[in-house]
Amino acid sequence: MVIDDKHHLVFVHIPKCAGTSIRRALRSLDGTNGAFTDLAEHPQMGRIHRAHIPMADLAAYFPDAFAKVRDYTAFAIMRDPADRFLSAIFQRLREFGGVAQSDFTAAMIRDEAIAVRRQLEAGPERLAAELVHFTRQCDFIEHDGQRLVPHIFTVRQMAEVSRFVFERTGIEVGRDKRNRTTVVRMGALKPLQRALRRPYARHVTPERRQAVREWMTRAGFYKDLPKRSFALDPATDAFVRAYYERDFVILAEVSA
């Protein structure tokens, strides 16, 4: 989340909804100095991802920030819930499973999705930090039945998002290719990549990892991942439709 006190603007970053480029573009205007950015320990909530705090938790534990969301001009970007769920599965396997995306298989995706579904079906009061990307999108834009984020765009409306931001801040938001999915170009490097994945993620900051990835992409060590389709099992697909029902409704309103 970015809170711009100068222009009374708040960007609510819904995870897995192409918000990284917006957050980076507005970083210089962030009145919180990056307070809502990374993983952290909270005395009441435990380990949380401060970049993605649902409105209920923001209201309960960060009342000043919540007041600004309510009083300033707030905007967010949404995504098709089914696509987002699958994208979150990919990220979960990479970050917590140590699996290179080039090694994903249909069975692996299906099994991980079932495991996540069962955790969500258990109905925890608050999703753990490693499950934050599966939080309902409506939880970031509504609270107690009230829409707190009036300006909602879809990932297909990035041109409109750029215009919206420019009109209010004078900052141009370009298409950020740094968040695209890539794989190691040379197969001989894959064993080394797998061996270093976890210690690398543990000891190197996200910003530094991104800089290294950009350099390696320019140097030819990485290439874009070819697009492939993965299907969920029928029970998980039905769960996604039900669990994110409100998200589907809001997305339909925004798209229309």
N, C-alpha and C positions, 0 to 999 in steps of 0.2 A: 504494500500500500504506500502511496505517496500523498502527503498532505502539503499543498501549496498555499501558504498563508497569504502570500502576496496577491494572488489572483482568486483566492477563496475557491480553490479547486481541489478535489480529492479523486485520485484514481484508486479504485478498489480492484486489486489484482486477484481475480479468480484463477486458481491454479489450472494449468493445462489449457489456457484459453488465449495464447499468443500475446500475453501482456508484458513479456520481458522487454520488448523494444520500447514500449511506452514508459515503463519504469525507468529504464536507462536514460531516455530522452529527458525525463522530468527530474532526474536525480539532483541537478543543480538547484532546483526550486523546492526541494523537499525540506520542509521546516522541521522535520523530526531527525534530520541528519542520519538517515538510514536506520532509525530505530525499528522500523517494521520491514526487516529485510531477511534475516537469517534464522537458523535454528537457535533456540535458547532455552534455558531452564526458567520456568515461572514458579514462584513459591506456592501458588494454589493449583495451577493447571498441570504442572510437571513440564515435560519436554514438549515444546510447541514450535511450529514454524511461524515466526512473526510476520512473514510476508503474506500469509494467508490465514487471517483470523476471522472466523464467522462473526456475524453481527451480534449474536447472543453473547459471545465471549467478549467482544469489544465493548458492549454496553456494560457488562458486569465487571470487567477488570481494567479497561482503559477508557474511563468515562470522558476524559477530555478529547480523545481522538474520536470517540463515538459522537460527541456533540458536534464536532466539525463535519463529520459525515452527514449529520442531520441538517446542519445550518449552511454548509457550503454547497457548491455545485458538484455533485458526485457522479462519476461515470464508471462503467465497467464493460468488459467484453465477454460475451457468452459463446458457447460452442455446442454443437449437437451432442447431447449427453452420451449417446452410444459411442460415437467417435472418441469422445473425451475419456470414457471409461477404458477403452482399448489403449489409448495413448498412455493413460496412467498405469496400466498393466506393464507396458513396455518400460516405462521409467522405473517402476518397482523392481523389475527383473534386473535392470542395469545397476541400480543403486544398492539394492539390498540382496540381490541374488548373485551379483558379480558376473552376469552373463552379457557377453558382447551381443549387440543387436543383430549382427550378421549371423549369429549362431541360434537365433530364435527358431523354434519349430512350432507347427500348429498345435501339437500335443502339449508343448510347454506353455503356450499361451492359454490354452483351454484349462489346463490344470491350475495355473496361477489364478486365473479368473474365478474358478470355482472356490479356491482357497480364500480369496478376497471376499467373494460373495458370502461365504459362511461367516466371516468376521463381521461383515456389515449386517447380516441377518440377526446376529447376536444382539444388535441394538445397543452398542455402548453409548453412554451419555455424551462422551466426547471422543472423537476419533484420535487415535495416537498419531504422533508426528509422521510416522511412515505411511499413514493412511490418509493424510490431509488432502492428497490429490483426488480422493474419492468423495470428498464432502460435496453435498448437493450445492449446485450453483445458486439456488434461491436463498441459501443460508447466508450468502455474502451480500445479498441485495435487499432482503426483507427481514423484518423483525417484528414479532407479535402481530403478524398480519398486515403490517404497513410496509409499503415500498419506500425504502430510504435512498435508493440509487435510481433517480429518475431517468438518467441518460444511459441507455443500454444499447450496445452494438453487437453484431455478430462478427465472427472471424472473417466473414466474407465482405465486411464493410470497413476494411482498414483504411480505404481512401476517405471515407466519412469520418473515421476516428481522427485521422491526420488533420483534416480540415477543422474538426471540433477543437482539437488541442491548439492548433495554430491561431484560431480566432480568439482564444482566451489567453494564450501565453506568448504568442509570437514565435514559438518553437516548432520547427518542422520535424515530424516523425517519419523517418524513412522505413522501408522494408528491412527488417533486421534478419540477415541470413546467418547470424552467428548461432541461432538456436536450431538450425536444421540438423537432421540426423545424418551422421556420417559413419563410415566404417573404415578400418585399416585397409589400405590398398594392397599392401604386400603381405601375403599369407604367412611368410616366415616370421613376421613380427607379432602375430596373434598370440602365441604362447607367452611371450614377454608381456604383452598387454594384459593378458588374463592374470599373470602372476603379480603385476604391480597395481592392478585396478583398486583393490581395497585400501592398501596403505597410501596410495596416491590420493584417493578421495578423502582419507582421514586426515592427512597432514597438509594438503595443498588447498588453499582457499578457492571457492568457485570462480572468482574473478581471475585468479592466476591460471586455473585450469582452462578457462575460456581463452585466455591469451595464448597459452601453449597450443591449444587445439587450432586456433586461427593460424598460428605460425606453421604448424605441421600440415594443415590443409594447403596453405600456399606453397609449401615445400614439396607437396605431392604425396605425403604419407597417408592422407585420408581422401576418400571419395564419397559422394553422396550415396546413401543407401537406396537401392532400387525399391520401388514401391511394390509391396506384396499385400495380399489380403489375408486376414486371419478371422476365423469365425468363432463365435462363442457357442457353447453347448446350449440347447433349447431352454433348459432351466435357468441358466445364467442370463440369457437374453431376455427371458420373461421377467426376471428379477430387475434387470436394468430398467426395463420399461415401467415397472411399478415403483421402484425406489426413487427414480428421477422423474416421476410423473409431473411434478410441479415445474421442473426445469423445462420439460417438453412444452408445457403450456406457455410459459413465459417466452421461450424461444419462438414459438409460433406467433405470439403477439408482436414480438420485435421484428420478425421477418416480414410480417404483413405490413 
